[in-house]
């Protein structure tokens, strides 16, 4: 499929797909048709979805690139891949706990205001 079709399938812009390719985040150079247009296939899209997931959860580009390098290198580096993913998972869990705590503080404030408004309604 074309870059526009691929972008539509994964919910990214064509500029983002070009950036992923240029920055070494894809597993292979995207093949081109005779006219020089990129041609993505389903394995490309699966990988792009994973990259998008890693980025959306805050993995730095350098770590995504490192992970892609390891996958491209093939078998024999699974421990390093696993370590990279475990470290990222721990960071995501840390940030999730932090956001959950912040959400709790917001919910507490909401409760205070809702209670206050209920009191005002009862006294009116």
Secondary structure, DSSP 8 states (H G I E B T S, - for coil): --HHHHHHHHT--HHHHHHHHHTT-SSS---B-TTS-B---HHHHHHHHHHHHHHHTT--HHHHHHHHHHHHH-TT-HHHHHHHHHHHHHHHHHHHHHHHHHHHHHHHHHHHHHHHHHHHHHH-
